[in-house]
Amino acid sequence: MIDLFIRGMIMLIFVSGSIVISYFTTRLIAYLAPFAAISEFFLWSGTVVLSALLLMGAAYSYVYHGFGAQADIVRRRPSAGNKVVLTFDDGPSEVYTQEILKILAAKRVRATFFLVGSQVDKYPEIAQQIVEEGHEVGNHTYGHITVPNSPPSRLAAQIMRTNLVIFQNAGTYPLYLRPPRGLYDMRMRRIAKLLGQELVLWSLSSQDWHPRATKDSVIRRVVERASGGDIILFHDSGSLLGGDGATRRPTIDALGPIIDGLRAKGLEISSMEEFMVYPPEVTRRASG
C-alpha cells in the first residue's frame, strides 16, 4: 500500500509539474505574441498540448536514458567494439517466429528472444525450437504487464511464473529480463538481482511496432543508426497495446537486408552471451 502511494505521488508530481510549466509557458507566449488578444481556448488547449509533449519527452528520456546512473541496467555497451545484438520481444508467435528463425539460420545469426510467458504456454514447441537452434531467451513477464502499475505480488508472480514456463518448455533458465515497453521500477530491479537475471533494455528500436512501419522504414532506421555496442529491438509477436494481432510482416521482410546492411557497415552480430562478456561502462544510464 505504501509502495502504491509513493508511485502515485511521483506520477502526480510529474503530471501536475508538466501542467504548471505548460500553463505559464503558454501565458508567456500569449504575452509576447504580436497580436492583441488570444482566446482562453487557445491558452488552455496550448497548455494541454504542451503538457502532453513534455510528458512524452520525459517518457522518451526515461526509456532511452533513465534518471541517474544505474549500472545494473544494460541498454548498450560501447566497450563491445563493433558487436551488436538483435533482440525480439513479445513472442513466441505461431505466425512469425518460425519465419524469423529461418532467416537467422540462413544468415548464421544468433539472437535473443524475450518471451511472454502466456505465449510460451500457447506455443511451447516454438519456444523449444528457439533454444534448440542456438538462440537465447529472456523473460518479458507472463502477461506483458505494465510494471509500474502492478502490485508487488503480481509483479513477482509474473516474473517467476515466466521463468518457470520457459524452463519447463524450453529447458533453459532465462538469464535476462526485459520489462514490457521499457517501463521498470526499483522493485523489478531488486527482483532481477534476487533471481540472478540481468535487466536488459535496448539502445536502438526498429520501430517495427508502429502501425505505419514498412520494410523500407525498418531497414533504413536500423542500418543508418546502428553502431557498435547497440542492442537492437524488434518484435516477433504482439501489438501496440499487448496481445496478438499486429502484423510483423515488415520485420520479416526487413530482417535479411538489415543483417546484410549491418555487416556491410563492419558490424558483427553477436549473441547476447558474447556481447555481455565485455566489461560494462563505468557509468551506464538506464533506458526504460
Secondary structure, 3 states (H helix, E strand, C coil): CHHHHHHHHHHHHHHHHHHHHHHHHHHHHHHHCCCCCCCHHHHHHHHHHHHHHHHHHHHHHHHHCCCCECCCEECECHHHCCEEEEEEECCCCCCCHHHHHHHHHHHCCCCEEEECHHHHHHCHHHHHHHHHCCCEEEECCCCCCCHHHCCHHHHHHHHHHHHHHHHHHHCCCCCEECCHHHCCCHHHHHHHHHCCCEEECCCEECCCCCCCCCHHHHHHHHHHHCCCCEEEEEECCCCCCCCCCCCCHHHHHHHHHHHHHHHHCCCEECCHHHHCCCCCCCCCECCC
